[in-house]
């Protein structure tokens, strides 16, 4: 996986055939604080250059949380029972 910055947009590239979501929110939650610090910004516009691709806004809050905003499609629904 390669992360780079282009024109203040963060690109997350995955090479290696790992089956992932078109836009991997967990990865963006990890890199948003880094780029926010580098760019001195609280809101980062991110794009994941996967086969289906997708973009989102990563809002860095002061309580160690990242709020992600973007479009999504529900592809599965289920229930989990824990004993």
C-alpha positions in Angstrom: 0.0 0.0 0.0 1.4 3.4 -0.9 0.2 6.7 0.4 1.1 10.0 -1.3 -0.1 13.6 -1.4 -1.0 15.3 -4.6 -2.4 18.9 -4.7 -3.5 18.6 -1.0 -5.5 15.4 -1.8 -4.5 12.2 -0.1 -4.3 9.1 -2.4 -4.2 5.7 -0.9 -3.1 3.1 -3.4 -3.3 -0.7 -2.8 -1.1 -3.0 -4.9 -1.1 -6.7 -4.2 -4.6 -7.9 -4.9 -5.9 -7.7 -1.4 -9.7 -7.8 -1.6 -10.8 -4.6 0.1 -13.7 -2.2 0.0 -13.6 0.4 -2.8 -12.8 3.0 -0.1 -11.2 1.6 3.1 -12.3 3.9 5.9 -10.0 2.2 8.5 -7.0 3.1 6.4 -8.1 6.7 6.0 -8.6 6.9 9.8 -5.0 6.0 10.2 -3.5 8.4 7.6 -5.7 11.4 8.1 -4.1 12.6 11.4 -0.6 12.3 9.8 -1.6 14.4 6.7 -3.7 16.8 8.8 -0.5 17.5 10.8 1.7 17.8 7.7 -0.8 20.2 6.0 -2.0 21.9 9.2 -5.6 21.1 8.3 -8.5 19.6 10.2 -10.4 18.4 7.1 -8.7 16.2 4.5 -10.2 15.3 1.1 -9.2 11.7 0.4 -9.4 9.6 -2.7 -8.8 5.8 -2.8 -7.6 4.8 -6.3 -8.9 1.3 -6.2 -10.6 -0.4 -9.2 -14.0 1.1 -8.2 -12.5 4.1 -6.4 -14.1 6.5 -4.1 -13.6 9.7 -2.2 -14.5 11.0 1.3 -13.8 13.8 3.7 -11.8 13.0 6.8 -12.6 15.4 9.6 -10.1 15.3 12.4 -11.7 16.1 15.8 -9.9 17.1 19.0 -10.9 13.9 20.9 -8.8 11.4 18.9 -11.6 10.6 16.5 -11.9 10.8 12.7 -15.3 11.5 11.2 -15.6 10.2 7.7 -18.1 11.6 5.2 -18.9 10.2 1.8 -21.4 8.2 -0.2 -21.9 4.5 0.5 -24.0 1.5 -0.6 -25.4 -1.1 1.7 -24.3 -4.5 0.4 -25.0 -6.7 3.3 -27.1 -7.0 6.4 -27.0 -9.6 9.2 -27.2 -10.3 12.9 -24.4 -11.4 15.3 -25.2 -13.4 18.4 -22.6 -13.5 21.1 -22.8 -16.1 23.8 
